[in-house]
């Protein structure tokens, strides 16, 4: 049983659970936590081996990462919840939406039913173990945000580069290995709850066509939105639009 580090705000309304990307902390969701806590109970978690969550030995699957979230919510006394996941967190959210009857609605952001080929993730895990997350942080941030945003927000750029660089190398590598084995393409139809997908028009990692596969494949109703300009982390780059879409979907 793994209890993840989490932050929680608000006490009224439905509970929304936010699950971030590889190399992130709960700070990825600050604009959403600030904006939505008045109408919802909002909870954000750090993946195992990320942020303030402890490292757990052994290579996890996405199903293991999903169980971490459920264990944490049990510890917090949360029953049913809406789930919002971005990138790796979006994979975890897909799994939860398909397999847990506690999920009421879901939002999948800048994510995929399959993230490329396994070898790429195994190579990244090896590079991370050899050279540390600091060696990857600049390249990661250039995928997370559009060039214009990075140019106009130097303080935020520095903050998010430090977030990635501060992720324990083994925690990052193990979650890379979880993504290497992730392929939910044939199981999307198991997701029967209402789904919102959000893509960034300029996202090099999970472009809109990749996110659309999820919207088209789920078993229940879905709504697909593309934000522009935005890359892989529109929660920060286009927070007002993201917040409005989430508030409407989970109302």
Secondary structure by P-SEA (a helix, b strand, c coil): cccccccccccccbbbbbbbcccccccccaaaaaccccccbbbbbbcccccccccccccccaaaaaaaaaaaaaaacccbbbbbbccaaaaaaaaaaacccccccccccccccccccaaaaaaaaaaaaaccccccaaaaaaaaccaaaaaacaaaaaaaaaaaaaccaaaaaaaaaaaaaccccccccccccbbbbbbbcccccccaaaaaaaaacccccbbbbbbcccccccccccaaaaaaaaaaaac
